[in-house]
Each structure stands twice: as structure tokens, then as C-alpha cells.
């Protein structure tokens, strides 16, 4: 291989990379906040005994699980303005598309968590006089959250990686900035390697956190 | 284990009379409209009764407790508590009609059912605080007192997973007692325990019995049943086949089915 690596040109692009990184972080954090909260609400609605509530929620989950996330992003960016005459800034639109996708996946993680709460605990709740919402808040949520945490964190990491797809619709995230730098400098190898390293360094601690949670979960199950 | 007495909530004096405490009137219950577990059950329990229900599997023993706790509905009949409607059936369904009466019943289950994400104290104070709106400090003080009386004062900050089976079951009893019930339901509470832990739980129940707490106990331990009961009820096929004092039922059962059952289980014991 006679390729000469040259990373020096990237020092002059630090501000662009930081700007892109900040957008990626915003997309990741806001979409995760949305997915963690709305995922639980959607899960409860999808498990409701009322069909009229359950069916649309299940359809929502299946739609987001069964279509490519890239398609969802493109659809949000191009179709929502046409259909509803709504023009939202690109980052908010990205958060919405990614957040709703994550909501669907997290709802499934919560469902698994709720189903792992022993039925006898619901009986105990009734025996103690806890109202339905109190059962959910004080007994079901903490237990299902603990069980679902490794999956929620994994989904969170995946979302950070998928957030790179918004570059396709010109949201100036880390990937978009990297693409611009690579094209300007004709140095795709160095640029994309650095971008990959940044994503890797952001995801690695969370990935370790998942392992810690899984070990704790295993230990708790064994006791 | 500390054997100090556990203070229990006593029902009013008139509840000692027939028809003034728990009264089942022709209660019918079936699962999926097929498996009949309570077939026109009638029962009159007085507040000074300690009812032990015995019978083969599927005879309706646990179903009776679950119905009384409002965990399952009935398809026919009514249940009164303190002479007032407690559970009413209508159109093949039923509901607990009085939350106030429901709060006077406590239940302990076979498999502890402690909430694993809460400490022992967290388990004890959850319902008094969230359901009855009591302040945290008084709940903690009461919880400590109860735990001390049940020999668990050093387990306040433990999680259920750090306790033995017997300790978990005693915490479950303490959790139910925190709500000051007038009637305690015990559903095979020692069945899942190792033999050496059975005694520590039975000792707690004996303490409650000495305090004249009204209780309904489902158990397969005939020796314990004889020791704790004021009245023994034998169920089979969803019906009450025979009832009487422990001496009557264990010593001289009138019904052939009771004799057959007791022969089998006493032989096994």
C-alpha cells in the first residue's frame, strides 16, 4: 500500500467536527429522552385491555420495527411538510424521526420487562390496596426498568449510530460534517476513520455500562 | 427469635356474633365457565374464629381466599363483611363494593411476593404511605416496631434477595400487618419453605392467634392446623363438606370424604 496518511489537515477542521458532534449529541440525547419516556407510555397502551387503544399502538410499533429507519427519516423530512404544511427545523425533525423509531423499539423492551414482573406481585399490589396507577408507578415501572435497562441502553447506542443517517437529508451532524470535510480535502480515509473513532469512543462507555447492568441482573437473578 | 406479642387490630365486639363478621352466601365460582371451584359455598365466620381450611387440590381453598381478597371474581352469591355488602355478584361477574372493607383484609401468599427493588422497610411502608397517606416517619417507626417484634430488627435495610425464605415470609406478614387488618388470610404460607424455616413462620402466626387475630389459613400441615384453629373447614369439589372444632374434624370426622382425605394426609405426614 503506497497511500500516505495525513491527519494534519483535520486540525483545521476541529470546529466543524465539534459542531457536527454537538448536533449528533443533541439528536442522540433528545431522541433517547423521547424514546425512554414515550416508549413506556406506548408499551402500557399497547398492553391495554381496550382494543381501540391497543391496536393503533401495536400498528405503530410494527410500522417502525418493520420499515427501514432510513426510509422513516426520508419520509419525515419530505412527506410531513407536503402532507401537513409543517416546516420544522432539521434537528427537531431528526429528533422526531429517530425518537419515534426508538419509542417503538423501547416499547418492546418495556413489554418484556413488564412481562417479567411476576403475576404474584400484581396480586400483592391488590392485597395492599394499591390503585392501578400506583402499581404501575411504584412496582411495575421500577422492576421493568431494571430488566429492560440493558436493552434500552443498547437501543440508545444503536440510535446514536443510526443518527448518522440524517446526514442524507442534510442535517449537519458529525457524519454530514465528515462527508463535507472528506469531499473538500479529498481525504476520505483519514476523515471517515476519525469519524468512526469518535462514534466508537462515544459508544464504548455505554456499551460497558450495558455489560455492568447485565452482570448485575444475572447476579440478582441468581440470588 | 423475639417472641414479644404482635399487637393486632381487633374488630368490634359485635363482630364476635354469628353473621356479623364474614358471611358467604351461596357463592359460586368457576374458571372459564367449566372448572367449578366454589359451588354454592356458605360460610359464617366470627371475628374470634381462626378458620383453617383443608382439602385436596382444586377443592376451592385458595380460591376462597383470593375471592375474599378481591383478587378474583365470583359468578354467583354475595359476601358480607361486618353485616355490610362486601362482594356482590351480578350478571356472571362481581366486584368489591367497599374499598374501606377491602382495606380491613390482609393477605400473605405462598411465594412471599415481596417487591425485590425495595428494601424490607420500603416494602413495609409503601402501602401505608401511598394508599393511606400516612407520613413517612410514623410508618418507619411502626415498621421498626413490627420488625423488632418479628425478630427482624437487623434486616431493615436488606433487600428481599438477601433474606432466607422464612425471613421473607415474616417480612410479608409484617407488611400485611402494617395496614392493621382485622382479618388475615394465609395461603399456604409455609409450603415453599425449607422445614427448618416453617417453625419460625408458624410461631409468628401463633403469636397472632394468641392476640385473637381473625384469620383464615389454608394449609396442608395438619399438625399446625390442629394447633392454631378454632374451627376447621374441610372443602372438596368446591363445597364445604364438613366443619367443626379441630377435635371434631380431626378426632371424629363425620363425612366419609373427610375421613378418606385425613387418612391419606395424616399417613403422609
HADDOCK unambig.tbl for C-alpha pairs under 7 A between the chains (distance, minus, plus):
assign (segid A and resid 120 and name CA) (segid B and resid 113 and name CA) 6.03 0.50 0.50
assign (segid A and resid 121 and name CA) (segid B and resid 113 and name CA) 5.44 0.50 0.50
assign (segid A and resid 123 and name CA) (segid B and resid 71 and name CA) 6.46 0.50 0.50
assign (segid A and resid 124 and name CA) (segid B and resid 113 and name CA) 6.25 0.50 0.50
assign (segid A and resid 126 and name CA) (segid B and resid 71 and name CA) 6.86 0.50 0.50
assign (segid A and resid 127 and name CA) (segid B and resid 69 and name CA) 6.22 0.50 0.50
assign (segid A and resid 127 and name CA) (segid B and resid 106 and name CA) 6.31 0.50 0.50
assign (segid A and resid 127 and name CA) (segid B and resid 107 and name CA) 6.16 0.50 0.50
assign (segid A and resid 128 and name CA) (segid B and resid 127 and name CA) 5.94 0.50 0.50
assign (segid A and resid 129 and name CA) (segid B and resid 103 and name CA) 6.52 0.50 0.50
assign (segid A and resid 129 and name CA) (segid B and resid 131 and name CA) 6.52 0.50 0.50
assign (segid A and resid 130 and name CA) (segid B and resid 127 and name CA) 6.69 0.50 0.50
assign (segid A and resid 130 and name CA) (segid B and resid 131 and name CA) 6.03 0.50 0.50
assign (segid A and resid 142 and name CA) (segid B and resid 117 and name CA) 6.99 0.50 0.50
assign (segid A and resid 143 and name CA) (segid B and resid 117 and name CA) 6.51 0.50 0.50
assign (segid A and resid 223 and name CA) (segid B and resid 161 and name CA) 5.86 0.50 0.50
